[in-house]
Amino acid sequence: MANELLLDLIVLILGNLLPAGILLYTAYWALAIRQALVSRLYRNQALWLATECLLFIASGSLETRTSIHLFFVANGLVQGCFFLSIAAWADSTLRIARRSDPLLRSLLAWDKLRWVVLPLFGLLLIPFTYYSVTTGSIFNLQGIALLTIPWTASLFFLLLFILSTYGAVAFLIGAGRIRDAPLRGELKWISVFFASILGTFVPALLTTSAASSGALKYLDYSFSNIPSAIIVLVAYYALYRSARSLAPLNRITQDELAKMEVPYS
């Protein structure tokens, strides 16, 4: 009895409260920072990040084991929009990284690849969304069972794996090219985010049944899924740090403020 209560407590914290709290706080910071931004590209980046976090929470909040077809449809549409928001956020950030490079170098030829990759991503997302709508399956980052879904939906996750690898490398390269320290830190954390997604594909390839899900339940009731959940928490934390990297974390001291002041002529 005590062990079951301990397991439920761990699941509640690691699988429900902590992920939802990190995602909500990330969305808050992204929207707060967006109000201070002027460039449309930067504002779109912050908006897509907030949308991504909120959609993921909404996806986890939908009850999958229900006979109401409306929940199936809503769940599938929300998850489809969630993956679209990730693609849009990554695309806008890659464009910002190129604009911030003193030599205006493209990151792994993304300026050309985006015209092929993004339409293909959207095209493969259609059968995945259809399968999710008709079955009510929730595909959280650690709840994917690639061996049990149709090949059309599996192609989408294959492309997601390739793009996650691309993102982990491209954003790390971009961080090395940029002199702006806050933006450089943001790109490094985004690279960590996509690297964490790659880590979740290992259990996905080995799983033969999708993890059970409930209201904000990102972790199955099994200790074996805890390592996968920790990887997902790292991904969420990387999102938070990427959003917070463009905002000052500490107060400016009087000495630092004096150095910033421009003397009157």
Steps between C-alpha positions, in 0.01 A plus 500: 500500500777740592689417180190568291450836668866587441469403135182707461677797659797468265266473201301801619812715532710381204210422267247770579588798718861564400451476120185714508668757724807529280295530182264760648790708632675476163188618319468789747859614440471466123187719493649749747818538297298528180344824623845662512605385154467714189608281209219290356726197465601513866141551611389202292772286654381580853136445402571159346693394809210593729252330266712185496501479880129565540404250230710230660321554832165493319594175327592336829183626662268321259370168628586228248307208649155641432215400272428860402617547141528875548798447729666287230461778245615774738798294612617433145461860389680633807791263447522591134511870587761424768744349250430784256588751772832322562583522129403868480697583818811319375474664158471852641791438739723370220421812298584717800830316542592568137405866531716533813805344335746778399561316170130413450586132455217251467486220757553174311332644189170555684407797278462253211392190691211674675308527172505120471508385862213710637244399231608136539463528876148636461411233242614211721326656796161441333495115532641526852224742601238280332620197693497694824149633431357158418665312787530767768868414555722752678857507374695674774876517463550185706169331415566416135488136396638504148458126450124511549389790279435504121798553273358830378510637852841340556637697205409818682699394806791398277505852360466636854805296603702633205396860568576464871850384411530790257379746763734373772799549267387816320417700812829402660686618190300823502593563863867486405458759226311767695664763720179595682537316835125473587409372154796263506373356826150467357625302202698266725192422707294441187768255389460324835124486444532322166771271637256404777235417242752267337546330837128424520510307173698217661211374718260583216677255271497229767143549622228271371206684657440869555523632853170557674401860535250697700457858611849645474640148547824499300646203692369145511461332838831316482846572636642390165358815339662738748829537300296591193299751703822658629617549140171671423539724805844599369333594170242712683769669708697576183191670358472709813867601491476587131209734577664647810842549336384820332387653832734621778512248783666729753453859603744756366724640770564871547857464375383325184233763450758779535714341231200488266417869542596730218672818628351831400706706259 
